[in-house]
Amino acid sequence: MANNSNKNKCNVPHLRFPGFMGDWNISTIGAEFDLYSGNTPSRLDKQQFMGKVNWISSGELKEHYISSSKEKITEVAANNNSLKILPIGTFIIAIYGLEAEGVRGTCSITKEASTISQACMAFMPKGNVTNEFLYSWYKKHGNLIGIRYAQGTKQQNLSYDIISQFRISFPSTQEQTKLERFISLLDERIATQNKIIKKYESLIKGIMVELQKQGLKKGTWKKVFLNDILTERNERNSNLYQVFSVSVSQGIINQVDHLGRSFSAKDTSKYNVVHYGDLVYTKSPTGSFPYGIVKQSLNRERVAVSPLYGVYVPNSLAIGVYLHKYFMSEINTHNYLHPLIQKGAKNTINITNQRFLENRVPMPLDSNELLLISKLLRSVNDKIRHEQNMLQEYQKQKQYLLRQMFI
């Protein structure tokens, strides 16, 4: 791979495959692509969602390629709602809710003919840039685009007018093809690593379900109120610890590392302090957790979180480990929180920190059994963290190559 030492003198990337020379072309997204945003058929007519046509939502744009959507509509529904049937190989991005975790920069290329929701935008080439090249270009720039250009107060969105004006640099078709194949190989390895992690996570969920099922059946488990095993930690951030956020996939993580920048107030002295082993409950809807998420802090150093989060001290580390894994389940989290939640006038979630503790979860009666379970869960979790670290290294390598090989 050739290193370009004259980057400041011409429109070329830092790294380039041997044999390719000359400046890259410069154009705009609007000049190179026709843009299209979809629609959502009325859910009052359930028949519309009983078809075979893919209807892709923004939350499904996780991998390089998307083959099948969770929901499918009928051809009649597509026609009645002016939904285009997009061909195989269409590039799609998420344009709504870019303030949420993991949404900025998400995109995929279709492997089947599909329709899309209004939260997505599709790109159809009309110039010299391929959808595969655009995928890599957006993977490089998408997160920053979401931070800098998304508009809105509560929900951050991108519009046609904004996207169409973005400038894009691109090489010849032959060089695009070379880059596409290279990036696809990286994505295949990343996809494989994700599958390994998901298998371990499925193993933990299976263990939890089976232990609970057998324990309740034998009478060695009982349902325990959280206010009997958790105590709210009311400690303010007078020492001005670093501000962390809560992630579905990565737990309690540095806000800048996770979100790309700090969203905290200038004065964080009123924020809540989190110690190692504490449980944190966020009240913000996140993906498949409409009532928020619960995570245990594995950070050895004390950190701060938003005052909107509830922070709780478990009676033992083993209890914290068990509850962390228990609330990894979307079903468990929904069933626990649903009876406690009150929805506000604007569909906001109303629940006090003390109210959060007023429901029950199944747990072993024997503290030794709980300790053994926590050790097992921590062992599998250590393996997951190892695989996640490997995944992060692959992702860092990809981001480095995107920065160096694309403009």
Buried (B, 14 or more C-beta within 10 A) or exposed (E): EEEBEEBEEEEBBBBBBEEBEEEBBEBBBBBBBEBBBBBBBEEEEEEBBEBEBBBBBBBBBEBBBBEEBEBBBBEEBBEBBEBBEBEEBBBBBBBBBBBBBBBBBBBBBBBBBBBBBBBBBBBBBEBBBBBBBBBBBBBBBBBEBBBEBBEEEEEBBBBBEBBBEBEBBBBBEEBBBBBBEBBBEBBEBBEEBBEBBEEBBEEBBEBBEEBBEEBEEEEEBEEBEBBEBBEBBEBEBEEEBBBBBBBBEBBBBBBBEBBBEBEBEEEBEEBBBBBBBBBBBBBBBBBEBBBBBBBBBBBEEBBBBBBEBBBBBBEBBBBBBBBBBBBBBBEBBBEBBEEBBEEEEEEEBEBEBEBBBEBEBBBBEEEEBBBEBBEBBBEBBEBBBEBBEBBEEBEEEBEEBBEBBBB
